[in-house]
Amino acid sequence: MRYKLLSKKLHFFVLLLLLWCVVPTLQLQSAMDGGDYVLYADDVGLITSGPGTGGSFELFSSAGDFGGQNIEGGAVMLRGGFEAMTRGTVALSLSSTTLALGELSSASVATGSIVATITSEEGYDMSIAEDGDLRDGAKTIDDVADGAVTAGSEEYGIKATDGDGVLSQDTAITNNLVVASNVGYVRDKETTVTFSASIDPTQTQQGSYAHTVTLTLTAKP
């Protein structure tokens, strides 16, 4: 029977705990030393277990476990055995890591999409950030401000309306803008993020415009 220490901080692809086990009542031996912690199920009985939080310690030494196995069906996975003591996982994959809107025209709105496929056991937020405006050197294309990228106007923005998308209108990209969110279990849930741009022939300067955006998936605490 082994224990893992989990940090309180959430990062990209954060691990979450889902514990299921049946073990005989044991007396655990421990030594406490180290940084801040959240230790899940630090006391174990025949049927129940309890969490430990706060302070600074490291727990080691146990008497083993038996009969641990994972059981999966529908929207539920039960993880058995102490070496499976994680709070689940989040996973993100993208249909593409590059996107080209092509040649922009004042007569129509140019669009392009990527599909984000997400798995999360306890809910998530997917946010977006950018390294700056859509630009060519010092020349930029204005962010959309009225909720709709319109042909003939210089505008650029994104929306996400299917899956778990929360952007129903064309929206300017700002750092940590939440694009999709869910409070429960999802598996291979697809959300389409659509990028749209248009130009004003009297305002937009000729050029090759680009920027870098980053999508970050964070587990809900």
VENQUIZI-V646118 format. One record per pair of residues at least 24 apart in sequence whose C-alpha atoms are under 7 Angstrom apart, sorted by the first residue. I is the first residue (numbers start at 1). J is the second residue. Records with the same first field share a line. If there is no record, write none. Layout:
I = J  J
This chain:
1 = 62  63  64  65  82  83
2 = 62  82  83
3 = 82  83
4 = 85
5 = 37  38  39
6 = 37  38  39
7 = 37  38
8 = 37  38
10 = 218
11 = 218
12 = 216  217  218
13 = 89  90  91  217  218
14 = 89  90  218  219
15 = 86  87  88  89  90
16 = 86  87  88  89
17 = 85  86  87  88
18 = 79  85  86  87  88
19 = 79  80  85
20 = 78  79  80
21 = 68  80  81
22 = 46  47
23 = 65
28 = 62
29 = 61  62
30 = 59  60  61
31 = 58  59  60
32 = 57  58  59
33 = 57  58
34 = 58
75 = 185
88 = 121
89 = 120  121
90 = 119  120  121  219
91 = 118  119  120
92 = 116  117  118  119  217
93 = 117  118
104 = 198  199
105 = 198  199
106 = 151  152  198  199  200  201
107 = 151  152
108 = 151  198
109 = 150  151  196  197  198
110 = 196  197  198
111 = 194  195  196  197
112 = 194  195  196
113 = 192  193  194  195
114 = 192  193  194
115 = 190  191  192  193
116 = 190  191  192
117 = 188  189  190  191
118 = 187  188  189  190
119 = 186  187  188  189
120 = 185  186  187
121 = 184  185  186
122 = 183  184  185  220
123 = 182  183  184  185  219  220
124 = 181  182  183  217  218  219  220
125 = 178  180  181  182  217  218  219  220
126 = 178  179  180  181  215  216  217  218
127 = 176  177  178  179  215  216  217
128 = 175  176  177  178  179  213  214  215  216
129 = 173  174  175  176  177  213  214  215
130 = 173  174  175  212  213  214
131 = 211  212  213
132 = 211
133 = 211
134 = 209  210  211
135 = 209  210  211
136 = 207  208  209  210
143 = 172
144 = 170  171  172
145 = 172
147 = 171
149 = 196  197  198
150 = 198
151 = 198  199
152 = 198  199  200
153 = 198  199  200
154 = 198  199  200  204
155 = 197  198  199
156 = 196  197  198
157 = 195  196  197
158 = 193  194  195  196
159 = 193  194  195
160 = 191  192  193  194
162 = 191  192
163 = 189  190  191
164 = 191
165 = 191
